[in-house]
Amino acid sequence: MSVIYILLAISIIVAIGFFIAFVLAVRSGQYDDSYTPSVRMLFEDELVKDKPQKTVLTKKTNN
């Protein structure tokens, strides 16, 4: 039973370590994208297709 407590403590320490590493990476600008905004104007925009207009169907009556 004591092994579970040891493993739990180690896993919490490892998780805190990864969280600290993530926070430091975000603060240092590791995930900032400086390339895409500079080349965005070189890419063509996707064409927006017109929405099809709704048609009203009427029943033909045979008289």
C-alpha positions as a printed NumPy array, in Angstrom:
array([[  0.   ,   0.   ,   0.   ],
       [  2.892,   2.368,   0.676],
       [  4.097,   1.9  ,  -2.907],
       [  0.913,   3.559,  -4.149],
       [  1.639,   6.646,  -2.051],
       [  5.19 ,   6.821,  -3.386],
       [  4.049,   6.469,  -6.99 ],
       [  1.328,   9.065,  -6.459],
       [  3.828,  11.546,  -5.031],
       [  6.278,  10.942,  -7.895],
       [  3.543,  11.37 , -10.518],
       [  2.407,  14.649,  -8.962],
       [  6.008,  15.93 ,  -8.933],
       [  6.45 ,  14.969, -12.604],
       [  3.144,  16.638, -13.543],
       [  4.136,  19.834, -11.738],
       [  7.495,  19.735, -13.551],
       [  5.82 ,  19.46 , -16.94 ],
       [  3.405,  22.265, -16.055],
       [  6.277,  24.56 , -15.048],
       [  8.122,  23.728, -18.282],
       [  4.984,  24.544, -20.276],
       [  4.471,  27.879, -18.515],
       [  8.111,  28.838, -19.073],
       [  7.872,  27.917, -22.768],
       [  4.744,  30.025, -23.231],
       [  6.277,  33.018, -21.44 ],
       [  9.47 ,  32.831, -23.512],
       [  7.462,  32.965, -26.762],
       [  8.054,  29.389, -27.842],
       [  4.557,  29.103, -29.301],
       [  4.412,  32.533, -30.972],
       [  3.907,  32.338, -34.713],
       [  5.978,  35.023, -36.395],
       [  6.147,  33.406, -39.835],
       [  2.518,  33.012, -40.887],
       [  1.446,  36.685, -40.649],
       [  4.3  ,  37.745, -42.93 ],
       [  3.306,  35.356, -45.736],
       [ -0.46 ,  35.44 , -45.291],
       [ -0.913,  37.99 , -48.075],
       [  0.839,  35.65 , -50.525],
       [ -1.831,  32.974, -50.202],
       [ -5.006,  33.275, -52.19 ],
       [ -8.227,  33.585, -50.298],
       [-10.719,  30.802, -50.709],
       [-13.614,  31.676, -52.914],
       [-16.889,  31.973, -51.106],
       [-19.641,  30.249, -53.017],
       [-23.001,  31.926, -53.215],
       [-25.657,  30.21 , -51.207],
       [-28.271,  28.579, -53.399],
       [-31.502,  30.429, -53.305],
       [-34.443,  28.663, -51.805],
       [-37.147,  27.739, -54.224],
       [-40.735,  27.344, -53.255],
       [-42.286,  24.204, -54.626],
       [-45.97 ,  24.274, -55.332],
       [-48.244,  21.356, -56.009],
       [-49.972,  21.113, -59.316],
       [-53.566,  20.373, -59.033],
       [-55.285,  18.456, -61.76 ],
       [-58.697,  19.941, -62.369]])
